[in-house]
Amino acid sequence: MTYENRDVAGRRLATRLEHLKGRDVVVLGLPRGGVPVAARVARALGAPLDVCLVRKLGVPFQPELGMGAVGEEGVRVVNDRVVRLAGVRDDELARVESRERAVLAERARRYRGGRAPEPLKGRTVVVVDDGVATGSTARAACRIARARGAARVVLAVPVAPPGWTELLADEADELVCPDTPADFSAVGQFYVDFAQTEDDEVVAILSAARRTSAHGPAPADREVRIPAGPTDSAGAADHLAGHLALPRGAHGVVLFAHGSGSSRHSPRNRHVAEGLRARGLGTLLFDLLTDAEAADRANVFDTDLLAGRLTAATDWLRARPEAGGLRFGYFGASTGAAAALWAAAEADNDCAAVVSRGGRPDLADERLPAVTAPTLLVVGGADLLVLDLNRRAQRRIGGECELLVVPGAGHLFEEPGALDAVTAAAADWFADHF
């Protein structure tokens, strides 16, 4: 099979990966030639696109011949057979590696523009290149994905030599290739247009993919009204205002319980929710009290009332067709964390996980032994009183419970990077337990 160009090769490859659609997938393209192929795959799967930065180590007098590869996370792969046959000395190998690592660092800055790499922990990662020859680069890329926490690694290329699966079987959980021609000698042999992909093209492809991911429509992303309780004799009921967002292929949804004096508009909860949605999780932010109830300060500390509202919102969500069958979890802040733990302790509540940010678990103290949902308590290191309350709660919670202390953070996690640390920890916790 001969491909007209990398775009066509990507379309062909995507048809072999349709079984991954709807899963929590990230597509990594190997710069530079693998990125146009990966872009087509990511588009077909509705998955985010990022690069996996790897540099081939070329034999000094024959650079096109790979003797190994280096990549992010300090990954290093050396083909001892090629090194030995080519007579490459240790100092020559070291010079090549030093040069390529410098290029690697520069390309990371250029391609990502200072943005953090797409999170891989707990996700299926599809590593894509425009073809495999010696396998050194692909091997290094798979190891990078593993080092960054990928739960499953799929290596996918449009063309490879016969027997390539034996070469790389130990590196990936799944190997996909539509064409393994017997007369294989080089990847470019099977492309009509195999022109070098330039850095500017890679940057443009990644930027376009980010725009599509950020602005593309989702199955559910709207304001909602949630019944606050049973209807009256006239069939009317008070309602709570909320916002439901379900990314494409969401594999779970997190209900937020805000703290005292806050609402569904809490900037901190909205920040966390945005981070969860970037990881393929749905979010429901809603007011726990009606406007009239919120006027009575005592209600914001009524844990039984707030937990009842969270349970009612859970029942409402599970009846929605777009959320049917999704596992759910609770993210609670301050007094809202007590409500989340109280609700999770109900006998018929099958909450998959709870995350507490600067929580007041003491307000649910009597219910803590009945909490069996895996619970993560996140507290700022400078929030000494609340930290002590959470340490006591950790000993009383009936199921799996971990305490994460964010160094130097206060109760509101306003310090630089503190809320990002909360978001990353929460995303990992829910991804691990959904």
N, C-alpha and C positions, 0 to 999 in steps of 0.2 A: 504494500500500500504506500502511495506517495501522497503527502499532504500539500495543498497549495501554499499554505502558510501556517503560522502558529495559531491564528484565530480559528481556522478550520480544524486544526488538530485538537484545540480545546473543546470545540463543539462535539467532535467525535468522542473524545475522552469522557465528556460529561454524560453521554448516554450510558456509559458503563458504570456510572456512579449514582444512578438514580435511586438506588436502594438506600442511600444516605439522606435523601431529602426529608426534611422535617425533624431531623435529629439535631443535637447541639453540636454543630460542625464549624470548624474554622479551616479555611483553605490557605495554605502557605505556598507561595510561588518562589522558586529559586531564581534570584536575579542572575543575569538579566533575562535570558531567553525563556525561562520558565514562567515569568510573570504574565505575559499575554495569554498563555495557555491556562494558567491558574485563574485568570480573570473570568474566562468563559465558564470554567467549572464553578466558581463561586456564584456567578450570576444564575446558573442553572439550579444550584442547590439552595439559593436564597441565603447564602452564608457570608460572613465577613471575610475579607481578603487582607492578608498581610504578607510580608516577605520573610523568608527564612534565610538569614545572611550566612552564606558559605562561600569560601574562596578556594579554588583548586590550587594545589601546590604543583606547579609544572616543573618538569625536569629542566635544569638550567640551560642546557644547550638544545632542548626540544620542548619549549613551554606548552605546546598543545598536548603533550603526553603527561597525564596526571600521575604523580607519585603519592598523592594523598590529598587531604583537604583540611581546612580549619574553619571554625564557625563560632557563633555566639555561644555563651555559657562556657567558654574555654574548651569547646570540643575540638579534638585533634584526631585525625585518622591518617595513618601512613601505610602505604602499600609496600611492605618490605621487599616483596619480589621485584617490583619495578625499581626501587631504590638500589637493590643489589645488582640487577642486570644492567642498569644505567651507570653504575659505578659512582653514585652520588655520595660525596663525603658528608659527615655530620655537620661540619661548618657551612657547607653549601646548602644543606637542607635548612639549617637554622636561619640563614640569610633570606632564603625564599619565604620561610614562614613569617619572619619579622616584617618583610615587605607586604605580604598579603594581609596580615593582621592590621597594618596601618590602613590599607585600602578598605578593609572590613569596617573599621571604625568610622572612616569618612563616609562610606555609603550608608551606614546606619543613620548618621546625622542628616544626610541628604534625602534619603527615601522617607524617613518618618518625620522629619522636620521637628524634632524634639518631642514628639508624641511617644508615649509608652507603647511597647509591643502589645498586640492583642492577647489577652489572657488565655492560656491554654489549659490550665489546671482542671482536670475532671472532664475534659471535652474530647470529642473525636477530631483528630487533626489529619487533614488530607494534604500530604506533601506532593507538590506538582513540579515537574521539570519538563522541558521539551523533548527529553529522551535520556536514556541511560547508556553509557559506554562502559567505562571501567567500574562505575558504581561508587567511587570514593566520595563524590559530592553528595549523592543520595544517602549514603550511609551516614555521613556527618549530619545531614539535615534531619534524619530520623532520630538521631541521638540528641540533637538539640530539642526536638519536640518532646522527647522523653524527659530530658533534664528540666524542662519548663512545666512538667506535670501532666502531660497528655495522658488521658485514660486509654486511648486507642489510637494507633498510628496507621494510616493508610498511605502507601506510596503509589502514586499514579503517574504514568508517563504514556505518551502516544506511541512510542517505538523503543524497542530494546532488543538486544541480541538473544538468541535462543539460550536457555539455561540461566537467564537473569534472575529467576526466582530462587534458584539454589544459591546464587551469589548474595542475595539480600534477605533471604527468608528469616534470618535471625534478628533483623533490624525493624521489621514492620509486622503488624498483625494481619495486614491484607495487602496484596500486591495486585495492581490492575494495569494491564497494558493491552490495547487492541491489536497490536501487530508486533510479532517477533520474527522478522524475516531471516531465512537461512543465510542470505548473502550479506548480512550486516557487517559493515566495517566502520561506519561513523554515523552519528545522528543526522548530520546535514545531508547525507545521501538520500534521505527520504522526505525532503522538503523541496518544493520548487523554488520558494522564496525563503531563504535561510539567512537573510541579512541580519547583521548584528543589531540587537535591541539596545538603544541608547539610554543613558540614565534619565534624560528628560522624559522619555516615553514611559519608563517605569514609574516616575513620579506622577505623571499625568494619569496613568491607569489606577494607581493607588488612590489618588485624590478623587477620581470619578467613582470608585467603589465606595469610598467613605460617604460621598454625597448621597449615593443611592441608598446606602444603609441608614443614613440619618433621616432622609426625607421620604423614603418609600412608605406606602400605606401599610398599615397593620390591620389584622382582622378585627381588633377592638382597641380603640383609643379615643375615649369620649368621657364626658361628664355623665354621672349616673345619680339616681336617687334611690336610697336604700331604706326600706321600712324600718322605723325605729322601734316598732312593737306591734302588737295585734291591732286589727282594725276595730273601730267603735261600732255602735249599733247602726250607724248610717253608712258603714263600709269605708270610712275614712281612717287614715293613720298618719301620724307624724313621719317625716322622712329626714334622712341624713344625706347631706350632699357629699359626693365623692368623685373620684376620677379613676377609671379602670383602663389599664393599658396592657395589651397582650401582644408581644412581638410575634412574628411569624414562627410557627413551630415551637411555641413556648412549651417548656417541659415541666412547668410548675408555676404557681402564683403565690406572691407574698402579700399578706394583708398587714397594713401599718397601723399601729396604735400609738398616737402621738402623746406627748407629755402634757402636763398641766399648763393651761394658758396658751396652748398651741392649737393647731387645726390641721386640716388637710393641706394647707398652704405652707406648712413648716419648711423653710429653706433647707434645713439639714436633712429632713426625711426625703424631700424631693431630690436632693443630691444623691442620697443613697439609692433611691428608687431608680434614678437614671442609670447608675452603675449596674444595678441588678438587671435592668432591661437590656443593657449592652451584653450581658452574659446569657441572654435568652430566657429570662425569667419575667413573668407577668407581675404587675403590681396593682394593688388597690389601696389608694389613700382616701380616707373618708373622715368626716367629723364624727366623733363619738357622742356628741351631745347636740341637741337642737339649740337654736339661738336662745330660747327661753331658759332652757336648763343651764346653759353656759353662764348665764347671768348670776346664778347661785354658785358661789365659789366652793361650797361644800361638795358639789357634784363632781368636781374634778379629782377628788380624793375618794370617791365612792367606788372602790374597786369592783364590788359585786355588780353595780350598775354598768360600769365600763366594760367589764368582761361579758356581760349579757349582750351589749351592743356588738361586741366583736363576734360573739357566737351567732347573733342574728345576721350579721354581714356575711359570715362564712356560709350560713345556710342559703342566703340569697345568691351568693356567688356560685355555689355548687348547683343551683337550679338553672343557671344561665347556660344555654346550649354551647356558647363559645368557650366556656370554661369547664364543661362537663368532662369528668375523668381526670382532670389535672390534680396532681398532689398540691397541697397548700402548706404554708408555714406562716409564722407570725414574726414581725419585727416591731419590738416595742421600745419606746424611749421614755426614760424617767418614770412617771406614774403609769404611762401606757405599758411599760414592761410588766408591771404587776398585773395589769388586765390581761396581757397576753399569757402569762404563766397561769393565772386563775382559769382562763378559758381552756387552756391546754390540759388542765387537770380534770376537766369534766370526763366522766366515764365513757361517753360516746363520741368524744372528740378524737379524730384520727390525724391530728396535726403532725406533719412530718418533721418539723424542726422549728425551733424558736431561737431568735437572736435578740438580746437585750443590749441597748446602748445607754450607758449611764443610768441603768435601771434602779428602781426602788422595789426590789423583790420582797422587802420586809412587809410591804403592804399586802402581800399575798402569802404571808408566812404560813398560815394554817393549811394552805393548799399545796405547798411545795413538795411534800413527800409523794403526792399523787401525780406529779409531773413526770411522765415517762418519755415525752418527746425529747430527742437530742437537743440540748440547750447550750448556747454560747453566750457567756456574759462578758461584755466588753466594757471596760472601765478605764477612765483616764488615770494615769499614775499620780497626778496632782490632786485628784478628787478623793481625798483620804477618807472622809466619812462614808461616801458611797462605796468606795473600795472595800471598806471593812464590812458593810452590809452585804455586799456581793460575795465576799469570802465566806461569810456565815451561811448565805443561801446556797452556795455551791455544795456545802456539806449536807444540806437538807433535801435538795432536789432528788427525786426518786430514780431518775434515769441518768443516761450519759450527760455529763455536764463539764464544760471547760470554761476556764476564766482567762481572758486575754486582757493584759494591761498595756495600754498605749502610753509609752514613756512621755512624761512631761505634759500630757493632755489634761485639761480641766473638765468640768462637768459638761460643757457644751461643745467640746472638741473644736474650739475655734483656732487652735494653733495650726500653723502651716503643715499640711500633710496629715493632720490627725484624722480628719473626717474621711480622707481617702483610705487611710488604714482601716477604718471601720467598714467602709464600703467593700474593700477587697476581702476582708475577713468574712463579712456576711455573705458575699457572693460565693466564696469557697464553701462555707458551711452549708448553705442551701443546696448548692450543686452536688455536694458530697452526700446529702441525705434525701434528696428528691428522687 
